[in-house]
């Protein structure tokens, strides 16, 4: 009796595993196609409209200097610290 019950439970377990593999099947996702950059895109810099500073001939504003010092961890860079 014990052997029959063990066989039955093992068969049920295998059936549940097989059913779960079918039920939870996730099809493989194809990689999105890689688009070539347009010919008018500037090389070596961020794309048009990016907020990063590109003008090297314009001096930094006072706020930008303070932010740069805060990012570098320069002591006394935070004007609001007391």
Protein Blocks (a to p, Z undefined) as FASTA:
>chain_A
ZZmmmmmmmmmmmmmmmmmmmmmpccdddddddddddfklcehiacehiabdfbfkbccd
fklmmmmmmmnopghkamkbZZ
